[in-house]
């Protein structure tokens, strides 16, 4: 595969950073919005043809260097038996598990409920340009458990889930094991069906005290990362809000860390193991600013890339739904057409 993203993930030095954006598939693209008029989110995920079309759209319409599977981290709670409906306003959990004392007994993992996703991956692999890498993904155990235990939390602080972690430590460990086991099976199936790289989304890493995250949840991420690395698939870990725990992430867990927009990228580089590459971390809200502001931010990454070429351009969290799509296109073009080595000439 002739791919700048795969080259950087494999440790090669390239003339510019690769570019893709979290949540690039769906949300902002006019063609996605048009499809959403006639199809529900559930239909777009479940129909292999539609799923392949939406997955490949950002490569065609934005010019990014990789596709990410169009699916959701919440497919794992669904495959564990959680009652989840996709409403027009997002996911709705009708029976959150934090109200029970032993939710692990109510969970019935059924891997066959994930099979439709592998059919979609087959379709994407058949339809893509062979040089376009496909990124598979899953949610990390803490983030998945937040939804399983509490459902959606308006301020993203998940008080019922956190209360459960403190009040039911044994059950919490059992649930973590159940999530990890199904997630590893899911991740390895994605690899067997052809994904080229894999991202683990820990959107709520900042929810817990650093020590608790490090002791309880980071080892669970490591189990998933190690299983993928054994298959020689590059792993990117996005621990949003992880703070000082960056130093505790080791190269056996992941190859790259996707840095959130709260953290200064130079500081993240200082704290992270030198054998782990970085991805990120432009604030997704910068696209509301005029072009000069965006250009100045992009230019600030040039000396960073010159010093640390193991870097992938991305945002510090997902693209927001009302982002002007022209700004995204302009940014991708800027990254591809800029001379990133002018400091070295
Ligand atoms: O109406 C619609 O079009 C559905 C909106 C939507 C979409 C497009 C949801 C519901 N999920 C997705 C797709 C999705 N989700 C992808 C596919 C690739 C892409 O868009 O590029 C990915 C990678 C995700 C990951 C995801 N889902 C995360 C982790 C990343 C992040 O943004 O922090 C999380 C937390 C979710 C849960 C989720 N799914 C959907 C919503 C509205 C939510 C958030 C629920 C909440 O408010 O907590």
Boltz pocket constraint, residues with backbone or C-beta under 6 A from the ligand:
constraints:
  - pocket:
      binder: B
      contacts: [[A, 21], [A, 22], [A, 23], [A, 24], [A, 25], [A, 26], [A, 27], [A, 36], [A, 41], [A, 68], [A, 69], [A, 70], [A, 71], [A, 72], [A, 73], [A, 74], [A, 87], [A, 88], [A, 89], [A, 90], [A, 91], [A, 137], [A, 152], [A, 153], [A, 156], [A, 201], [A, 203], [A, 318]]
      max_distance: 6.0
